[in-house]
Amino acid sequence: MHAFKPLGLLTLPPLFHASLSTCRLVPALQYPQCSAPWTDFRSLGRSQFHIASTRASHSSANPSNTTYKIGAAFVGKGQTFDFKQNVFAFEPTRKSSNKHPFTGRPASGQDAFFISSVGNGASTAFGIADGVGGWAESGIDPSDFSHGLCRYMANRAIAFHEDHLGARQLLERGYQDVVEDKEITGGGSTACVAVGDSLGYLEVANLGDSGFVQLRLNAVHYYSNPQTHAFNTPYQLSIIPPRILARSRIFGGMPLRDFPRDASVTSHEVRHGDVLIFATDGVWDNLSSSQLLKIVSEDMSTLNAWQTGGKGTIVGNDLEALTKEGVIPSKEDISLQTRLAKVIARKAKAASQDRRRDGPFAKEVQKFYPHENFHGGKVDDICVVVAVVVGANDAAG
């Protein structure tokens, strides 16, 4: 998360000016709608990693063995994107320890992500978290919170053996584990968490300005809206150290602290051929939903995963094969979902460093703070998780 995002007090002086001067980092892999009146970045044209579903009303149109082929890509703010090192491909058949599904941190800055099977069932949990960079000014590493949150959510998902795991429930359990972790003394993070089941239903809990978009056959089917208290001040889970609370009592103001119950929870029907993109604001501040659609459509069409003809756009017969590593001709053995994550991360990275093209964030700045004369992209950590939905019936799309 951009460092200029206040960790904050509701009475902080110029929230925006502080943010413009610095950018925040992003790590990766465990890997109610916006209440403020600001425009949605995505509609404008908008992790440490840890590996370890939800149901709406049932419809016979959905195959009973929907799967989520998931890949991720990430790059820290001050780093160069490495096509071999900065990627992850989820393989659900890999068995990991319940306690330590993944023990390292990828080079993703303050962003984190997780991907995990849910217990021994057919559901899959995945999501992203973006540490609030402003905590660094108080001597707290923002990445500890976001990476810890993803690690705990991955652990909770793989160890789950009850009837049904909801996205908000998973977020609540992960957050509680972070609060109880004595080594995480403070910090905060946004989060966007999903649980998808084999019936073709996805539940998403989104808190803050990370988010996701659902693409279907050359169209944006759904995109999430950010939750913010004020411009560039997202909803955020947090741990407030006693010394920060004491300081706020002396100087006034109330530290920001939101909870999993504040997350916007939405349910979605997914279909064969859908592409789900979960990303931190390092992507959304630099690429719009329409730009993401163009990026994904170009690759999906080139590989015949989506085919457009006289009857419109349909899902290609080879979609499932393309989600397997090594099928796509490349210098590296990559799958469709990993390729899409790589391309999105690379494009977002390039846009963040482009001083000539105004991205979604720059357009928001110009609208509300024209005196700042802010132009170009917004340099930040970047983390992307891409899920390609594969169902039993190729005609489901």
C-alpha positions in Angstrom: 0.0 0.0 0.0 1.2 3.5 -0.8 3.2 4.9 2.1 1.3 8.1 1.9 -1.8 6.4 3.1 -2.2 7.6 6.7 -2.2 4.9 9.4 -4.1 7.4 10.8 -6.0 9.8 12.8 -9.4 11.0 11.6 -8.2 14.5 12.4 -4.8 14.2 10.6 -3.7 17.3 8.7 -3.5 17.2 4.9 -4.1 13.5 4.3 -3.4 13.8 0.6 -0.2 15.9 0.6 1.6 13.4 2.8 0.7 10.6 0.5 1.9 12.2 -2.7 5.5 12.6 -1.5 6.1 8.8 -1.1 4.7 5.6 -2.5 3.9 2.4 -0.6 5.2 -1.1 -1.2 3.4 -4.4 -1.8 4.3 -8.1 -0.8 2.6 -11.5 -2.0 1.5 -15.3 -1.7 -0.6 -17.2 1.0 -1.3 -15.8 -1.1 -20.6 -2.2 1.9 -19.6 -0.3 -1.1 -17.5 2.8 -0.8 -19.1 5.1 1.8 -17.2 8.2 0.7 -18.2 10.4 -2.3 -15.0 9.9 -4.3 -15.1 8.4 -7.7 -14.3 4.7 -8.1 -10.9 4.3 -9.7 -11.9 1.2 -11.6 -14.9 2.8 -13.2 -12.7 5.6 -14.4 -11.2 3.3 -16.8 -9.3 1.5 -12.9 1.5 -10.3 -0.1 3.8 -12.4 1.3 2.9 -15.4 -0.1 1.4 -18.3 1.7 0.0 -21.5 0.2 -1.7 -23.8 2.1 -16.3 -21.8 -1.1 -19.1 -20.5 -0.9 -22.6 -21.3 -1.9 -25.4 -19.1 -3.2 -28.7 -20.5 -4.5 -28.0 -23.6 -6.5 -28.6 -23.5 -10.3 -28.5 -26.6 -12.5 -26.6 -24.5 -15.1 -23.5 -24.7 -13.0 -21.3 -27.8 -13.2 -20.7 -29.6 -10.0 -16.9 -29.7 -10.5 -15.9 -26.1 -11.1 -12.2 -25.6 -10.4 -10.1 -22.5 -10.0 -6.8 -22.5 -11.9 -4.8 -19.9 -10.0 -1.5 -18.1 -10.7 0.1 -15.0 -9.1 2.7 -12.4 -9.9 4.2 -9.7 -7.8 6.9 -7.1 -7.7 8.1 -4.7 -5.0 8.1 -0.9 -5.6 11.8 -0.5 -6.0 12.4 -3.8 -7.9 12.5 -5.0 -11.5 9.9 -7.6 -12.4 11.6 -11.0 -12.9 9.5 -13.3 -15.1 10.9 -16.4 -13.4 11.2 -15.4 -9.8 8.2 -13.1 -9.3 5.5 -15.6 -10.1 3.7 -18.5 -8.4 1.5 -21.3 -9.8 -0.9 -22.9 -7.4 -1.0 -26.7 -7.6 -3.8 -28.0 -5.3 -2.3 -31.5 -5.3 0.8 -30.3 -3.5 0.4 -31.2 0.1 1.7 -28.8 2.7 2.0 -28.7 6.4 -1.1 -27.3 8.1 1.0 -25.1 10.3 3.4 -23.8 7.6 1.9 -24.0 4.1 4.6 -21.5 3.0 7.4 -20.1 5.2 9.1 -17.5 3.0 8.2 -14.0 1.8 8.3 -13.1 -1.9 9.8 -9.9 -3.1 6.6 -8.1 -3.0 7.1 -5.3 -0.5 4.2 -4.7 1.8 1.7 -6.6 -0.3 0.9 -10.2 0.4 -1.3 -13.0 -1.0 -2.5 -16.5 -0.2 -3.9 -19.4 -2.1 -5.1 -22.6 -0.3 -7.4 -25.5 -0.6 -10.2 -25.5 2.0 -9.7 -28.6 4.2 -10.0 -31.8 2.2 -12.9 -30.5 0.1 -13.2 -29.1 -3.4 -13.3 -25.4 -2.4 -10.5 -23.0 -2.8 -9.6 -19.9 -0.8 -7.4 -17.1 -2.1 -6.9 -13.4 -1.6 -4.6 -10.4 -1.2 -3.6 -8.0 1.5 -1.8 -4.7 1.3 0.0 -3.3 4.4 -0.5 0.3 5.2 2.8 2.0 4.6 2.2 4.9 7.0 3.0 2.6 9.9 6.7 2.7 9.0 6.8 6.3 10.4 6.0 4.8 13.8 8.8 2.3 13.5 6.6 -0.6 12.6 7.2 -2.8 9.5 3.8 -2.7 7.6 4.6 -6.0 5.8 4.5 -8.0 9.1 0.7 -7.4 9.3 -0.2 -8.1 5.7 2.0 -11.1 5.4 0.9 -12.4 8.8 -2.7 -12.0 7.8 -2.3 -14.0 4.6 -0.3 -16.7 6.4 -3.0 -17.2 9.0 -5.8 -17.2 6.5 -4.0 -19.9 4.5 -3.5 -21.9 7.7 -7.1 -21.5 8.7 -8.4 -22.5 5.2 -6.3 -25.7 4.9 -7.2 -26.7 8.5 -11.0 -26.1 8.0 -13.2 -29.2 8.3 -16.6 -27.8 9.0 -19.5 -27.6 6.6 -19.0 -24.2 5.0 -16.3 -21.5 5.1 -17.3 -18.0 4.2 -15.0 -15.3 3.0 -15.7 -12.9 5.9 -15.4 -15.8 8.3 -11.9 -16.6 7.0 -10.9 -12.9 7.2 -12.2 -12.8 10.8 -10.2 -15.9 11.8 -7.1 -14.7 10.1 -7.4 -11.2 11.7 -7.9 -12.7 15.2 -4.8 -14.8 14.8 -2.8 -11.7 13.8 -4.1 -9.9 16.9 -3.1 -12.8 19.1 0.4 -13.0 17.6 2.7 -11.3 20.1 5.4 -10.8 17.4 3.0 -8.5 15.4 2.9 -5.4 17.7 1.1 -3.0 15.3 0.3 -2.2 11.7 -2.6 -2.4 9.4 -3.7 -3.8 6.0 -6.5 -3.8 3.5 -7.7 -7.2 2.3 -9.7 -8.9 -0.5 -10.6 -12.5 0.2 -12.5 -15.1 -1.8 -13.8 -18.6 -1.3 -14.9 -20.5 -4.4 -16.8 -23.8 -4.4 -17.2 -26.6 -6.8 -20.8 -25.6 -7.6 -19.6 -22.4 -9.3 -20.2 -19.9 -6.6 -17.7 -17.4 -5.2 -18.0 -15.3 -2.1 -15.8 -12.3 -1.7 -15.1 -10.1 1.4 -13.4 -6.9 0.4 -12.2 -4.3 2.9 -10.3 -1.2 1.7 -9.0 -0.3 -1.7 -7.6 -3.6 -2.9 -10.2 -5.4 -5.0 -11.2 -7.7 -7.8 -12.8 -7.8 -11.3 -14.7 -10.6 -12.9 -14.2 -10.8 -16.7 -16.5 -12.9 -18.9 -16.2 -13.4 -22.7 -14.6 -10.0 -23.6 -16.7 -8.1 -21.0 -16.3 -6.7 -17.5 -19.0 -8.7 -15.7 -18.4 -7.3 -12.2 -15.9 -5.0 -10.4 -15.6 -4.2 -6.7 -15.7 -0.7 -5.3 -13.1 0.5 -2.8 -14.1 1.4 0.7 -12.5 4.7 1.9 -12.9 7.0 4.9 -11.5 9.8 2.8 -9.4 10.3 -0.3 -6.6 7.7 -0.3 -7.5 6.6 3.2 -8.9 3.1 2.8 -10.7 0.9 5.4 -8.1 -1.1 7.1 -7.7 -3.8 9.7 -5.2 -2.8 12.3 -3.5 -3.3 15.6 -3.0 0.0 17.5 0.0 -0.1 19.9 -0.7 1.4 23.4 1.8 4.2 22.8 -0.1 5.3 19.6 -3.3 5.3 21.6 -1.7 7.3 24.3 -0.4 9.8 21.9 -3.8 10.2 20.2 -5.4 10.9 23.6 -2.9 13.7 24.2 -3.0 15.3 20.8 -6.5 14.3 19.7 -7.8 12.2 16.9 -8.9 8.6 16.7 -6.7 6.0 15.1 -8.3 4.2 12.2 -9.3 0.7 13.0 -11.8 -1.2 10.9 -12.9 -4.8 11.4 -13.8 -7.8 9.3 -17.5 -7.1 10.0 -17.0 -3.8 8.0 -16.0 -5.7 4.8 -18.3 -5.6 1.8 -19.4 -9.2 1.2 -20.7 -10.2 -2.3 -21.7 -13.5 -3.9 -21.1 -14.3 -7.5 -21.9 -17.1 -9.9 -18.8 -18.0 -11.9 -18.8 -19.8 -15.3 -16.5 -21.8 -17.4 -14.0 -19.4 -19.0 -14.4 -16.5 -16.5 -11.2 -14.8 -15.4 -11.1 -13.4 -11.9 -8.4 -10.8 -11.1 -7.6 -9.9 -7.5 -5.1 -7.1 -7.0 -3.7 -4.5 -4.7 -4.0 -0.8 -5.5 -0.6 -0.9 -7.2 -2.6 -2.3 -10.1 -5.9 -0.4 -9.7 -4.2 3.0 -9.3 -2.4 2.5 -12.7 -4.8 0.4 -14.8 -8.5 0.7 -15.2 -10.9 -2.2 -15.5 -11.3 -1.5 -19.2 -7.5 -1.7 -19.6 -7.3 -4.9 -17.8 -10.1 -6.3 -20.0 -8.1 -5.3 -23.1 -4.9 -7.0 -21.7 -6.7 -10.2 -20.8 -8.8 -10.3 -24.0 -5.7 -10.0 -26.2 -4.1 -13.1 -24.6 -7.2 -15.1 -24.3 -8.0 -14.5 -28.0 -4.5 -15.1 -29.2 -4.5 -18.5 -27.4 -8.1 -19.3 -28.5 -9.2 -19.5 -24.9 -11.9 -17.0 -25.9 -13.0 -17.3 -29.6 -15.1 -14.6 -31.3 -17.1 -15.4 -34.4 -20.5 -15.0 -36.0 -22.2 -16.2 -32.9 -20.3 -13.8 -30.6 -17.6 -14.8 -28.1 -17.4 -18.4 -26.8 -15.0 -20.3 -24.6 -12.4 -22.2 -26.6 -12.3 -26.0 -26.4 -8.7 -26.0 -25.2 -9.2 -23.8 -22.2 -8.6 -26.4 -19.6 -5.5 -27.7 -21.4 -4.1 -24.1 -21.5 -4.3 -24.0 -17.7 -1.7 -26.7 -17.4 2.0 -25.8 -17.2 4.0 -26.3 -20.3 1.2 -26.2 -22.8 1.7 -22.6 -23.9 4.9 -22.1 -26.0 7.2 -20.0 -23.9 10.8 -19.7 -22.6 9.3 -20.8 -19.3 6.8 -23.6 -18.7 3.8 -21.4 -17.7 0.1 -21.9 -17.6 -2.6 -19.5 -18.9 -3.4 -18.1 -15.4 0.3 -17.5 -14.6 0.8 -15.9 -18.0 -2.1 -13.5 -17.4 -0.8 -12.6 -13.9 2.6 -11.9 -15.3 1.3 -9.7 -18.1 -0.9 -7.7 -15.8 1.9 -7.2 -13.2 4.3 -6.1 -16.0 1.8 -3.7 -17.5 1.0 -2.2 -14.1 4.7 -1.8 -13.3 5.3 0.0 -16.6 2.3 2.2 -16.1 3.4 3.1 -12.6 6.7 4.4 -13.9 5.2 6.3 -16.9 5.4 10.0 -16.2 3.5 11.0 -19.4 0.3 8.9 -19.1 -2.1 9.8 -16.3 -3.4 6.7 -14.6 -6.7 6.4 -12.6 -5.0 7.7 -9.5 -3.6 10.7 -11.2 -7.0 11.6 -12.6 -8.5 11.4 -9.1 -5.8 13.7 -7.7 -6.4 16.2 -10.5 -10.1 16.2 -9.8 -9.9 16.7 -6.0 -6.5 18.3 -5.6 -5.8 20.2 -8.8 -3.1 22.4 -7.1 -0.9 19.3 -6.6 -0.2 19.1 -10.3 0.2 15.3 -10.1 0.7 13.4 -13.3 1.7 10.0 -14.5 1.5 6.7 -12.8 1.7 5.9 -9.0 4.8 3.9 -8.1 3.9 1.2 -5.6 4.2 -2.5 -4.8 2.2 -4.7 -7.1 0.5 -8.0 -6.4 -1.9 -9.9 -8.7 -3.8 -13.2 -8.3 -5.5 -14.5 -11.4 -8.0 -17.4 -11.3 -9.3 -19.0 -14.5 -12.6 -20.8 -13.9 -12.8 -24.3 -15.5 -16.2 -26.1 -15.4 -17.5 -29.4 -16.6 -19.5 -28.0 -19.5 -17.5 -26.1 -22.1 -20.8 -24.4 -23.2 -21.4 -23.0 -19.7 -19.9 -19.7 -20.7 
